[in-house]
Amino acid sequence: MIELRQYAWGEVHRPEATSAPVRVYVWELPVRVSHWFIFLPIVVLSFTGYYMHNPFIVAKGGTTFMMATMRFIHVVSGFVFIAAFLLRMYWFFQGNSWSNWRAFLPLRRRQWRGMGNMVAYYSFLRKDLVHHVGHNALAAVTYLLMFTFMLIEILTGLALYSQVRGGSVLPVLIGWLPRLIDIQHIRLLHFCIMFSFFAFVIHHVYSAVLVSWEERNGLIESIFTGYKFVPGDELEEDAAVRKAD
Amino acid sequence: MLPSNQTLSGALQQKGVNRRRFVKFCTAMVATLALPPRYVAQVAAALEKARKPVLVWLQFQDCAGNSESILRSSHPSVLEVVLDLLSWEYHELVMAGAGHQAEAALERVVREEKGKFIAVVEGAIPLADGGVYCTIGGRTAWDIARHVCGSAAATIAAGDCAWDGGLVRANPNPTGAVGIEEAVPGAKVINLGGCPQNPANTAAVLVHYLTFGELPAMDQFNRPLFAYGRIIHDQCERRANYDAGRFVQEWGDEGHRKGWCLYKMGCKGPQATFNCPSVRWNDGTSWPVKAGHGCLGCASHRFWDTRSPFYDRLPTVPGFGADVTAGEIGLGVTAAVAGATVIHGIASAVRDRMRPPASPEPPTKA
């Protein structure tokens, strides 16, 4: 007889698990590294970027270099962000089946059904959550949207930076954008998308906690360690579904 | 008057402009054109030999501000040399002739100097309803522009209205106004944006044309790079205050009196390219930021639409009123998501309590 509390799902109100948990390496190192090196620069970029929009700290005399320092930090963390973003894009093609691009693009009916299930769960039309080893389909398209927003931030940011920086390489790479959209509207877009990151982070942390609570599989810890603890039959089912694709 | 075969140096000597003043003018022009100083001699030599080109100045949907700007340039050398540099055959604001005689003079230039004269256009050209919203002597501005600019060696679009439609084209643009480039697609146009254009730049373009026989290097909007190649912000005398983080918070406050940066007052210097801070106005006396007012970005493409509101950093978000800023909308959305998350969290906890208990039997190892 195994102690009731030994297994995370052992509490009475959980759906019954039928097999023992298996320690499975879901998030590979590049996924975790890019996750944190996207998150941390976004925090820094948001703070410095908001200051650059509205300099709420006003220097009073003395030798300060406030705005210039903020802009320097903004630019440096911007390039760290770009590097992490590119690493994640690379891992779309190199990563395992949970971090591969196929897991994100909703090209199969199964994924659309999965999105329906998640919407039903979030809107209280379903009692229980459908468990997933990787991302659920709704989370996947949300991340896809956020990656798109990040790409827009990178492009608009580079366009704004190229206006300041000049040089020969950057204007060639991004010079087409200010010709297409006026620089003020590029700036507005760059600013507005920042708030979508705020909203996303709130929802992302909340849903991670919620799903971790429902699935009891070490989801929160997995973004640090890479490992989840998934019931064996769920893992087998997941593998079978992927093989069928 | 036509054709004038007089050389420029002869004309200047007649006017009593001595050699020293002439070389000073050439030096100023070389500096404006961002050329190395060794070009002064070349410019002076070319201008001395140059035959005075014929110039016609057309005015369409305009406020005459660009004409005022060039006429009011108190800089004696610029005024005299620019006016004497060219044989001005037609300029509605200042010409003595009127009516059919004036129109005949214009017609004569187009006929006799075809492909050789320079046209300056001031003001936008309305295209709506066949161009009826601006007619001169019974002809539409569109018709005159096609006729004159199509025959000119080069057309200078003086000011924003002639460049991109300017104020006249600003939303909602009831007359369908456009700039000269759009109205006469075949014309060889150099755009001198700005509201108004700076006479020093106009003179520099003419000097370049007379010296080198071609128009200066231009950017994607066909504006000369020497005047529109650098950001105002990078040439601004208040830049040190920007870098230091010293900002004017409201008009007339301590920072404003001390000449701090006008960034928070909506200055568009960081978003505008122009040589305004170095060439300046009224004899190089001042320019807007020096006078204590933020830059409106008047030399930027379609600035009435793209650079407004003039006293805010960012444009307003479409679909929201003019009083709602992008920051307020963003913070509102963020707060709404945070609030919805709290409510959803409570509801999820309630759902958790309401779920039927499953069997407490633990699983056995598979």
Interface residues (C-beta under 8 A of the other chain):
Chain A: M1 I2 E3 L4 Q6 Y7 G10 V12 H13 R14 P15 E16 A17 T18 S19 A20 H53 N54 P55 I57 V58 A59 K60 T63 T64 F65 M66 M67 A68 M70 Y122 F124 K127 D128 Q163 V164 R179 D182 I183 Q184 H185 R187 L188 F191 C192 M194 F195 S196 F198 A199 I202 H203 Y206 L210 P231 G232 D233
Chain B: Q220 I231 D234 Y242 D243 A244 G245 R246 F247 Q249 G255 Y263 K264 K268 P270 Q271 S300 H301 R302 T306 R307 R313 L314 P315 V317 A326 G327 I329 G330 L331 V333 T334 V337 A338 T341 H344 G345 A347 S348 R351 D352 R353 R355 P356 P357 A358 S359 P360 E361 P362 P363 T364 K365 A366
